[in-house]
């Protein structure tokens, strides 16, 4: 019975099927786009530390939660996360957030766009009315070649 499986007609059919499969694979391979996955070496991280007037951190948090975070997203200012500092730290009463940009040029372009946005200008006006910010530290950073986040 084992020999009857390997009849010449069946072997020819199997060979034709295998050849057709291989030929089809090679033909469609050329049609498929090949993408190289690579880390973007131009990415820029922006660390913003907003030193609040004592007692005003909840007001700033609320403003970011309800308005500013949405406006940032609208202008492709991609926030990685928001943090508040622990009591007793060197930056007590501080609101911290980290953004990521595709490049310095993208960062500049997006910040210019948000500054021209009337909705953001209204938030800035609210800040002038009920002052929460003492000072802001802004640090632009690039990741090191051994960093897990690039």
JOGI-V860076 format. One record per pair of residues at least 12 apart in sequence whose C-alpha atoms are under 6 Angstrom apart, sorted by the first residue. I is the first residue (numbers start at 1). J is the second residue. D is the distance in whole Angstrom. If there is no record, write none. Layout:
I J D
I J D
This chain:
42 103 5
43 101 6
43 102 4
43 103 5
44 100 6
44 101 5
44 103 6
44 141 6
44 142 5
45 99 6
45 100 5
45 140 6
45 141 5
46 98 6
46 99 5
46 139 6
46 140 5
47 98 5
47 138 6
47 139 5
48 96 6
48 97 5
48 137 6
48 138 5
49 95 6
49 96 5
49 136 6
49 137 5
50 94 5
50 95 5
50 136 5
51 94 4
51 134 6
51 135 5
52 93 5
52 94 6
52 132 6
52 133 5
52 134 5
53 132 5
53 133 6
53 134 5
56 132 5
75 110 6
78 99 5
78 100 6
79 98 6
79 99 4
80 98 5
80 99 5
81 97 6
81 98 6
82 96 6
82 97 4
83 96 5
84 96 6
